[in-house]
Amino acid sequence: MHRTRAAARAATLGLALGGALALAGTAHAHVSVDPGEAAQGSYGVVNFKVPNERADASTIRLEVHLDPDHPLASVMPQPVPGWDVEVQTVTLDEPLESHGNRITEAASVITWSGGEIAPGTFQQFPVSIGQLPTDTDQLVFKAIQTYDSDEIVRWIEEPTADGTEPEHPAAVLALTPGDGDGHGHGAPASGDDTDGDAGHGTESVVADAADATDTTARILGAGGIIAGLAGITFGVLAGRRPTGPATGDRSQD
């Protein structure tokens, strides 16, 4: 009886551990920005990474709403094969100054449509942005993900004061102090956007970061499955273990 209970507990523990690790592998299955950090005052390229966490529907549309409290003078999406892109602008209450130019309009919403992100895959949407603000430590990008099943998921919840992740978090780009020359040599952005080549060379860094995240998720998911199977095996073997000492006592009698 005790061995049976021990086996059941072992199997339950194994399944719980496996499930926890598997969930850890999908903890980042929301719209995010890669890299997640840039220097204040810099220009560069960021990627909006969109995983499809549904098994029976494809993502067919993405809207990214730029931070209205911190407008950007330059926002240029990179073409993504198979996708159409539209940039909406708004008139600024207070014009921006950029390289001696007076900017009265700024991008507010970027929409990608016409393509498809199949189940079990992800897509990255590169955008050149700048000049990043110097009066805040983060930019919040609210995203709306639409599936061909008509489901709409709104990744719009801002970071909480206590640091816990909300259920539908918005993408957040952390901003670190720059070097003060307006070029912002910190990650991920480097270089100047005056020649229209902002963030050139950062694509490989972004791809490496995305690959690392995806590899980690797969390793954690596989580890969860292995841990679960190990727990079940241990439970079965524990239930079948022979009662050696009792047999030995009878043979001596």
Phi, psi and omega in degrees: 000316181294321180293324178297316179294320179297320179296318180296318180295320180296317180296318179297317180297319179297316179295320180296317180295318178298317180295320180296317180292323179296320178294326178299328180291338181250014183295338183255026183278050175227169179295127182225171179243131180236135346298165184268007184215144178211166180271140175301141177079005185261171171242151177177184181249130173239155178244130171271112184266125185237102175274151176257107183266006178265142181270346186231020180206153179250146174282129184236358182202142176221130173245129175244119179264120181286155184297112184291338181279347182222075182295152181247136182289329183232121176221112184227107177290143173273136179302138177243121183306132178087356183238141171264146181229140178226136179244119176267146180237161176229154175280131184277139175293323178236113181301153177260153174250126180220112180052042178084359179259146179262115183260120182254348177232150179217153179296141180239322182220134173247129182236126174251135181207171177090347179256194182208132172249107186287161176304139178079010179230172176221164179226143175248139181241101184283141178219131173273126183228155176163173344286131183293143184295157179249000184253017177211158180259008178196155170241134181254125179246111178273134186235147176237119184253126183244136180253162178287356174271006183076005175286139178235126178246126183256106177269081192230001183280126182282160180304144180273159182295328182271002176087355179285146183278127178290172183293322180233074186289144171283158175286138183232128174256111179286139180246127180251158180303134178274187182268002174088356181263004178084357181260337174057079184279005178281168180286148359267350190271141174211152180091174182252147183265006186293334180259013177076015183240039186299136173070017181299131179098354181273348185300321181293324178295317179298316181297319178298319180295318180295318180297320180297318179296317181293320179296317179299318180298318181293320179297317180295319179296316179295321178298324179295318180295315180298318180296321179295316179296322179296321180295318179295316180299317180299319180296318181294315181295324179294324180288336182260001184299128180293151181270074185303306185301319181296319180296318181298321180297320182292324182292328179289331179288000000 
